[in-house]
């Protein structure tokens, strides 16, 4: 189907099992899940995709008007789910795709069984009574740096995102991913990501939710995880004793264990 090609959808695991859909964060693609997703193939139908504009997706499908908000990507996720005929989906989204999953689940909650949000943030900019981690001037400076020298910006920001200086290979991989992204698309998506405010969408979530956060994350600090746990009904917050914004790369075993434990506990709750 055209939608599956557009989002470079790959399917593995047990065809007759519950579906588990993994979606990557900004500047990345589905390969970022390679250390986590295979662990679920024995018990789930594992679905991976690239957001339009990322990885091996159809770059010609990137329409700045369609993707001027995260809703465009949420509609794409729902289109993939519909094309594959998926129900009772366990959605696993990293960073900005965590919020894309929230939007998708709010549009069609009947399609989803669980949300697993890794390093999520509904708003990156601080506001009255809310600590998102950045002042507006910080974000404006970040976006200006992207505009003036994208490759230089990438080299400077990826160590901050990855947060594991003793493992430079992780930062190098993330930087390579950023650098392989079309700069024009990356600049547009960055504005959509870092200037978004989806706080009002959190109380509308009807799907049981796991919020998985690194204990030390410069992009989504602890205050953000706590805020989300307080505002999403039927949600749990788990702090991983790790650093950086990409625990599925820096601490895959711990990430897998938390997700497995959560899903197992939820299954027991249903029995």
C-alpha positions as a Markdown table, in Angstrom:
| # | Residue | x | y | z |
|---|---|---|---|---|
| 1 | Unk | 0.0 | 0.0 | 0.0 |
| 2 | Unk | 1.1 | 3.5 | -0.7 |
| 3 | Unk | 1.0 | 4.6 | 2.9 |
| 4 | Unk | 3.3 | 1.8 | 4.0 |
| 5 | Unk | 5.9 | 2.8 | 1.3 |
| 6 | Unk | 5.6 | 6.4 | 2.3 |
| 7 | Unk | 6.5 | 5.7 | 5.9 |
| 8 | Unk | 9.0 | 2.9 | 5.1 |
| 9 | Unk | 7.0 | 0.5 | 7.3 |
| 10 | Unk | 8.7 | -2.7 | 8.3 |
| 11 | Unk | 6.9 | -5.5 | 10.1 |
| 12 | Unk | 8.4 | -8.4 | 12.1 |
| 13 | Unk | 7.7 | -10.7 | 15.0 |
| 14 | Unk | 4.6 | -12.8 | 15.6 |
| 15 | Unk | 2.0 | -12.1 | 12.9 |
| 16 | Unk | -0.9 | -13.3 | 15.1 |
| 17 | Unk | 0.1 | -11.4 | 18.2 |
| 18 | Unk | -0.8 | -8.0 | 19.6 |
| 19 | Unk | 0.8 | -5.2 | 17.6 |
| 20 | Unk | 3.6 | -3.0 | 19.0 |
| 21 | Unk | 4.4 | 0.2 | 17.0 |
| 22 | Unk | 7.7 | 2.0 | 17.5 |
| 23 | Unk | 8.2 | 5.6 | 16.3 |
| 24 | Unk | 11.5 | 7.5 | 16.5 |
| 25 | Unk | 12.4 | 11.0 | 17.6 |
| 26 | Unk | 13.6 | 14.2 | 15.9 |
| 27 | Unk | 16.6 | 13.7 | 13.6 |
| 28 | Unk | 16.4 | 9.9 | 13.8 |
| 29 | Unk | 14.7 | 7.0 | 12.1 |
| 30 | Unk | 13.5 | 3.5 | 12.9 |
| 31 | Unk | 17.0 | 2.1 | 13.2 |
| 32 | Unk | 17.3 | 3.8 | 16.5 |
| 33 | Unk | 15.0 | 1.1 | 17.9 |
| 34 | Unk | 17.2 | -1.8 | 16.8 |
| 35 | Unk | 18.5 | -2.5 | 20.3 |
| 36 | Unk | 15.0 | -2.6 | 21.8 |
| 37 | Unk | 12.4 | -3.7 | 19.3 |
| 38 | Unk | 13.8 | -7.2 | 18.6 |
| 39 | Unk | 13.3 | -8.1 | 22.3 |
| 40 | Unk | 9.5 | -8.0 | 21.7 |
| 41 | Unk | 9.3 | -10.0 | 18.5 |
| 42 | Unk | 8.5 | -13.3 | 20.2 |
| 43 | Unk | 5.4 | -11.9 | 21.8 |
| 44 | Unk | 4.3 | -9.1 | 19.6 |
| 45 | Unk | 3.8 | -8.1 | 16.0 |
| 46 | Unk | 6.5 | -5.4 | 15.8 |
| 47 | Unk | 5.9 | -2.5 | 13.5 |
| 48 | Unk | 8.5 | 0.2 | 12.8 |
| 49 | Unk | 8.2 | 3.3 | 10.6 |
| 50 | Unk | 10.0 | 6.4 | 9.6 |
| 51 | Unk | 8.2 | 9.7 | 10.0 |
| 52 | Unk | 7.7 | 11.4 | 6.6 |
| 53 | Unk | 10.9 | 13.5 | 6.1 |
| 54 | Unk | 13.1 | 11.0 | 8.0 |
| 55 | Unk | 15.1 | 7.9 | 7.2 |
| 56 | Unk | 13.9 | 6.0 | 4.1 |
| 57 | Unk | 10.5 | 7.6 | 4.1 |
| 58 | Unk | 9.2 | 9.3 | 0.9 |
| 59 | Unk | 10.8 | 12.8 | 1.2 |
| 60 | Unk | 8.7 | 14.1 | -1.6 |
| 61 | Unk | 5.6 | 13.5 | 0.6 |
| 62 | Unk | 6.9 | 16.1 | 3.1 |
| 63 | Unk | 4.3 | 19.0 | 2.8 |
| 64 | Unk | 5.2 | 21.9 | 5.2 |
| 65 | Unk | 1.5 | 22.8 | 5.4 |
| 66 | Unk | 0.4 | 19.2 | 6.4 |
| 67 | Unk | 3.2 | 19.0 | 8.9 |
| 68 | Unk | 3.0 | 22.5 | 10.3 |
| 69 | Unk | 1.8 | 20.8 | 13.6 |
| 70 | Unk | 2.4 | 17.4 | 15.0 |
| 71 | Unk | -1.2 | 16.4 | 14.0 |
| 72 | Unk | 0.0 | 15.7 | 10.4 |
| 73 | Unk | 2.4 | 13.0 | 11.7 |
| 74 | Unk | -0.3 | 11.7 | 14.1 |
| 75 | Unk | -2.6 | 11.2 | 11.1 |
| 76 | Unk | 0.2 | 9.3 | 9.3 |
| 77 | Unk | 0.5 | 7.0 | 12.3 |
| 78 | Unk | -3.2 | 6.3 | 12.2 |
| 79 | Unk | -3.1 | 5.7 | 8.5 |
| 80 | Unk | -0.3 | 3.1 | 8.9 |
| 81 | Unk | -2.3 | 1.4 | 11.7 |
| 82 | Unk | -5.4 | 1.4 | 9.5 |
| 83 | Unk | -3.5 | 0.0 | 6.5 |
| 84 | Unk | -2.2 | -2.9 | 8.5 |
| 85 | Unk | -5.6 | -3.4 | 10.2 |
| 86 | Unk | -4.1 | -3.1 | 13.7 |
| 87 | Unk | -6.1 | -3.0 | 17.0 |
| 88 | Unk | -5.1 | -3.0 | 20.6 |
| 89 | Unk | -1.9 | -1.3 | 19.7 |
| 90 | Unk | 1.0 | -0.8 | 22.1 |
| 91 | Unk | 2.5 | 2.5 | 20.9 |
| 92 | Unk | 6.1 | 3.2 | 21.8 |
| 93 | Unk | 7.2 | 6.7 | 20.9 |
| 94 | Unk | 10.5 | 8.5 | 21.6 |
| 95 | Unk | 10.7 | 12.3 | 22.3 |
| 96 | Unk | 8.5 | 14.2 | 19.9 |
| 97 | Unk | 6.9 | 11.0 | 18.7 |
| 98 | Unk | 5.7 | 10.4 | 22.2 |
| 99 | Unk | 3.4 | 13.4 | 21.7 |
| 100 | Unk | 2.6 | 12.3 | 18.2 |
| 101 | Unk | 1.3 | 9.1 | 19.9 |
| 102 | Unk | -0.7 | 11.0 | 22.4 |
| 103 | Unk | -2.4 | 13.0 | 19.6 |
| 104 | Unk | -3.0 | 9.8 | 17.6 |
| 105 | Unk | -4.5 | 8.0 | 20.6 |
| 106 | Unk | -6.7 | 11.0 | 21.4 |
| 107 | Unk | -8.1 | 10.9 | 17.8 |
| 108 | Unk | -8.8 | 7.2 | 17.8 |
| 109 | Unk | -8.5 | 5.8 | 21.3 |
| 110 | Unk | -10.3 | 2.6 | 20.3 |
| 111 | Unk | -7.2 | 1.6 | 18.3 |
| 112 | Unk | -4.8 | 1.7 | 21.2 |
| 113 | Unk | -4.2 | -0.5 | 24.3 |
| 114 | Unk | -1.2 | 1.2 | 25.8 |
| 115 | Unk | 1.1 | 4.2 | 25.3 |
| 116 | Unk | 4.8 | 4.0 | 26.2 |
| 117 | Unk | 6.3 | 7.5 | 26.1 |
| 118 | Unk | 10.1 | 7.6 | 26.2 |
| 119 | Unk | 11.6 | 11.0 | 27.1 |
| 120 | Unk | 8.4 | 12.9 | 26.3 |
| 121 | Unk | 7.7 | 16.6 | 26.6 |
| 122 | Unk | 4.4 | 18.4 | 25.9 |
| 123 | Unk | 6.2 | 21.8 | 25.8 |
| 124 | Unk | 9.9 | 22.5 | 25.8 |
| 125 | Unk | 9.6 | 26.2 | 26.7 |
| 126 | Unk | 9.2 | 27.3 | 30.3 |
| 127 | Unk | 5.9 | 28.9 | 31.2 |
| 128 | Unk | 4.2 | 30.3 | 34.3 |
| 129 | Unk | 4.0 | 27.3 | 36.7 |
| 130 | Unk | 5.6 | 25.0 | 34.2 |
| 131 | Unk | 9.3 | 24.1 | 33.8 |
| 132 | Unk | 9.9 | 22.6 | 30.3 |
| 133 | Unk | 13.7 | 23.1 | 30.5 |
| 134 | Unk | 14.2 | 26.0 | 28.1 |
| 135 | Unk | 13.6 | 29.7 | 28.0 |
| 136 | Unk | 12.1 | 30.9 | 24.7 |
| 137 | Unk | 15.3 | 32.8 | 24.0 |
| 138 | Unk | 17.2 | 29.4 | 24.3 |
| 139 | Unk | 14.9 | 27.8 | 21.7 |
| 140 | Unk | 15.1 | 30.9 | 19.3 |
| 141 | Unk | 18.9 | 30.7 | 19.6 |
| 142 | Unk | 18.8 | 27.0 | 18.8 |
| 143 | Unk | 16.7 | 27.5 | 15.7 |
| 144 | Unk | 18.8 | 30.4 | 14.5 |
| 145 | Unk | 21.9 | 28.2 | 14.8 |
| 146 | Unk | 20.2 | 25.5 | 12.7 |
| 147 | Unk | 19.4 | 28.1 | 10.1 |
| 148 | Unk | 22.9 | 29.5 | 9.9 |
| 149 | Unk | 25.0 | 26.3 | 10.1 |
| 150 | Unk | 23.0 | 23.0 | 10.3 |
| 151 | Unk | 26.0 | 20.7 | 10.4 |
| 152 | Unk | 27.8 | 22.8 | 13.0 |
| 153 | Unk | 24.6 | 22.9 | 15.1 |
| 154 | Unk | 24.3 | 19.1 | 14.8 |
| 155 | Unk | 27.8 | 18.6 | 16.0 |
| 156 | Unk | 27.2 | 20.8 | 19.0 |
| 157 | Unk | 23.7 | 19.6 | 20.1 |
| 158 | Unk | 24.1 | 15.8 | 19.7 |
| 159 | Unk | 26.5 | 15.4 | 22.7 |
| 160 | Unk | 23.9 | 17.3 | 24.8 |
| 161 | Unk | 21.1 | 15.1 | 23.7 |
| 162 | Unk | 23.0 | 11.8 | 24.1 |
| 163 | Unk | 24.5 | 12.8 | 27.4 |
| 164 | Unk | 27.0 | 9.9 | 27.7 |
| 165 | Unk | 30.4 | 11.5 | 27.1 |
| 166 | Unk | 32.2 | 8.3 | 28.1 |
| 167 | Unk | 30.6 | 6.6 | 25.1 |
| 168 | Unk | 31.4 | 8.8 | 22.1 |
| 169 | Unk | 30.2 | 6.2 | 19.6 |
| 170 | Unk | 26.6 | 6.9 | 20.6 |
| 171 | Unk | 27.0 | 10.6 | 20.0 |
| 172 | Unk | 28.7 | 9.9 | 16.7 |
| 173 | Unk | 25.8 | 7.7 | 15.6 |
| 174 | Unk | 23.2 | 10.3 | 16.6 |
| 175 | Unk | 25.2 | 13.0 | 14.8 |
| 176 | Unk | 25.4 | 10.9 | 11.6 |
| 177 | Unk | 21.7 | 10.5 | 11.8 |
| 178 | Unk | 21.1 | 14.2 | 12.1 |
| 179 | Unk | 23.5 | 14.9 | 9.3 |
| 180 | Unk | 21.8 | 12.5 | 7.0 |
| 181 | Unk | 18.5 | 14.3 | 7.4 |
| 182 | Unk | 17.5 | 16.8 | 4.8 |
| 183 | Unk | 18.4 | 20.2 | 6.4 |
| 184 | Unk | 15.4 | 22.1 | 5.1 |
| 185 | Unk | 13.0 | 19.4 | 6.5 |
| 186 | Unk | 14.9 | 19.3 | 9.7 |
| 187 | Unk | 14.7 | 23.0 | 10.2 |
| 188 | Unk | 10.9 | 23.0 | 9.6 |
| 189 | Unk | 10.3 | 19.9 | 11.9 |
| 190 | Unk | 12.5 | 21.5 | 14.6 |
| 191 | Unk | 10.3 | 24.5 | 14.7 |
| 192 | Unk | 7.2 | 22.4 | 14.9 |
| 193 | Unk | 8.8 | 20.3 | 17.6 |
| 194 | Unk | 10.4 | 22.9 | 19.9 |
| 195 | Unk | 7.6 | 25.5 | 19.6 |
| 196 | Unk | 4.8 | 23.1 | 20.2 |
| 197 | Unk | 2.5 | 23.1 | 23.2 |
| 198 | Unk | 0.5 | 20.0 | 23.7 |
| 199 | Unk | -0.2 | 20.3 | 27.4 |
| 200 | Unk | -3.9 | 20.6 | 26.9 |
| 201 | Unk | -3.9 | 17.2 | 25.2 |
| 202 | Unk | -2.7 | 15.3 | 28.2 |
| 203 | Unk | -5.9 | 15.2 | 30.3 |
| 204 | Unk | -7.7 | 13.9 | 27.2 |
| 205 | Unk | -5.7 | 10.7 | 27.1 |
| 206 | Unk | -7.9 | 7.7 | 27.6 |
| 207 | Unk | -5.3 | 5.0 | 27.2 |
| 208 | Unk | -3.2 | 3.6 | 30.1 |
| 209 | Unk | 0.3 | 5.2 | 29.7 |
| 210 | Unk | 3.8 | 4.6 | 30.8 |
| 211 | Unk | 6.1 | 7.6 | 31.0 |
| 212 | Unk | 9.7 | 6.5 | 30.8 |
| 213 | Unk | 12.4 | 9.1 | 31.6 |
| 214 | Unk | 16.1 | 9.2 | 32.2 |
| 215 | Unk | 17.0 | 10.5 | 35.6 |
| 216 | Unk | 19.4 | 13.0 | 33.9 |
| 217 | Unk | 18.1 | 14.4 | 30.7 |
| 218 | Unk | 18.9 | 17.9 | 29.4 |
| 219 | Unk | 16.1 | 17.9 | 26.9 |
| 220 | Unk | 13.2 | 16.6 | 29.0 |
| 221 | Unk | 14.1 | 17.2 | 32.7 |
| 222 | Unk | 12.4 | 15.4 | 35.6 |
| 223 | Unk | 9.9 | 18.3 | 36.1 |
| 224 | Unk | 8.4 | 17.4 | 32.7 |
| 225 | Unk | 7.9 | 13.8 | 33.5 |
| 226 | Unk | 6.3 | 14.6 | 36.8 |
| 227 | Unk | 4.0 | 17.1 | 35.0 |
| 228 | Unk | 2.9 | 14.6 | 32.5 |
| 229 | Unk | 2.2 | 11.9 | 35.1 |
| 230 | Unk | 0.1 | 14.4 | 37.0 |
| 231 | Unk | -1.9 | 15.4 | 33.9 |
| 232 | Unk | -2.4 | 12.1 | 32.1 |
| 233 | Unk | -5.0 | 9.9 | 33.7 |
| 234 | Unk | -4.0 | 6.2 | 34.3 |
| 235 | Unk | -0.3 | 7.0 | 33.9 |
| 236 | Unk | 2.8 | 5.7 | 35.6 |
| 237 | Unk | 6.2 | 7.4 | 35.7 |
| 238 | Unk | 9.4 | 5.4 | 35.8 |
| 239 | Unk | 12.8 | 7.1 | 36.1 |
| 240 | Unk | 15.7 | 5.2 | 34.6 |
| 241 | Unk | 19.0 | 5.5 | 36.5 |
| 242 | Unk | 20.7 | 6.7 | 33.4 |
| 243 | Unk | 21.8 | 9.9 | 31.6 |
| 244 | Unk | 20.7 | 11.4 | 28.2 |
| 245 | Unk | 17.7 | 11.7 | 26.1 |
| 246 | Unk | 18.0 | 8.4 | 24.3 |
| 247 | Unk | 17.9 | 5.5 | 26.8 |
| 248 | Unk | 16.9 | 3.1 | 24.1 |
| 249 | Unk | 20.4 | 3.6 | 22.7 |
| 250 | Unk | 22.4 | 4.2 | 25.9 |
| 251 | Unk | 20.6 | 1.8 | 28.2 |
| 252 | Unk | 18.6 | -0.6 | 26.0 |
| 253 | Unk | 18.5 | -3.5 | 28.5 |
| 254 | Unk | 17.0 | -1.3 | 31.2 |
| 255 | Unk | 14.6 | 0.3 | 28.8 |
| 256 | Unk | 13.4 | -3.2 | 27.6 |
| 257 | Unk | 13.0 | -4.4 | 31.2 |
| 258 | Unk | 10.8 | -1.4 | 32.2 |
| 259 | Unk | 8.6 | -1.8 | 29.2 |
| 260 | Unk | 8.3 | -5.6 | 29.7 |
| 261 | Unk | 7.5 | -5.2 | 33.4 |
| 262 | Unk | 4.9 | -2.5 | 32.7 |
| 263 | Unk | 3.1 | -4.6 | 30.0 |
| 264 | Unk | 3.2 | -7.7 | 32.1 |
| 265 | Unk | 1.7 | -5.9 | 35.1 |
| 266 | Unk | -1.0 | -4.4 | 32.9 |
| 267 | Unk | -1.8 | -7.9 | 31.5 |
| 268 | Unk | -2.1 | -9.2 | 35.1 |
| 269 | Unk | -4.4 | -6.3 | 35.9 |
| 270 | Unk | -6.7 | -7.4 | 33.1 |
| 271 | Unk | -6.9 | -11.0 | 34.2 |
